[in-house]
Amino acid sequence: MFIATVSPKCFGQDSVLKKLKGLHSDKSSGPDSMHTMLLTECADELAGPVSTIFVQSYQSGNLPQDWKFANVVPIYKKGKRVTSASIGWCLLPVCRAR
């Protein structure tokens, strides 16, 4: 089993801002229906609160319940369809009705 180690530095406001500004605004929105253009345009205002949420979640060791659900599905990439090397894995968040 592979367990990734994460440094709290990656949740800093500058890191979050860089990731938000690096989103491709021509891509479709995710399961939360927030368009990437909105996230990119509001990156300066969102970086602080998002960073705070990530840091508090990291320090407490708790994740929001909705972040714990996902579908992992194999997606054919290239090559022969019968070999596992031709499959990429895609993590799809699950949207739950409230």
Secondary structure in CASP SS format (residue, H / E / C, confidence):
PFRMAT SS
TARGET T0000
AUTHOR 0000-0000-0000
METHOD secondary structure of the structure
MODEL  1
M C 1.00
F C 1.00
I C 1.00
A C 1.00
T C 1.00
V C 1.00
S C 1.00
P H 1.00
K H 1.00
C H 1.00
F H 1.00
G C 1.00
Q H 1.00
D H 1.00
S H 1.00
V H 1.00
L H 1.00
K H 1.00
K H 1.00
L H 1.00
K H 1.00
G C 1.00
L C 1.00
H C 1.00
S C 1.00
D C 1.00
K C 1.00
S C 1.00
S C 1.00
G C 1.00
P C 1.00
D C 1.00
S C 1.00
M C 1.00
H C 1.00
T H 1.00
M H 1.00
L H 1.00
L H 1.00
T H 1.00
E H 1.00
C C 1.00
A H 1.00
D H 1.00
E H 1.00
L H 1.00
A H 1.00
G H 1.00
P H 1.00
V H 1.00
S H 1.00
T H 1.00
I H 1.00
F H 1.00
V H 1.00
Q H 1.00
S H 1.00
Y H 1.00
Q H 1.00
S H 1.00
G C 1.00
N C 1.00
L C 1.00
P C 1.00
Q H 1.00
D H 1.00
W H 1.00
K H 1.00
F C 1.00
A E 1.00
N E 1.00
V E 1.00
V E 1.00
P E 1.00
I E 1.00
Y E 1.00
K C 1.00
K C 1.00
G C 1.00
K C 1.00
R C 1.00
V C 1.00
T C 1.00
S H 1.00
A H 1.00
S H 1.00
I E 1.00
G E 1.00
W E 1.00
C E 1.00
L E 1.00
L E 1.00
P E 1.00
V C 1.00
C C 1.00
R C 1.00
A C 1.00
R C 1.00
END
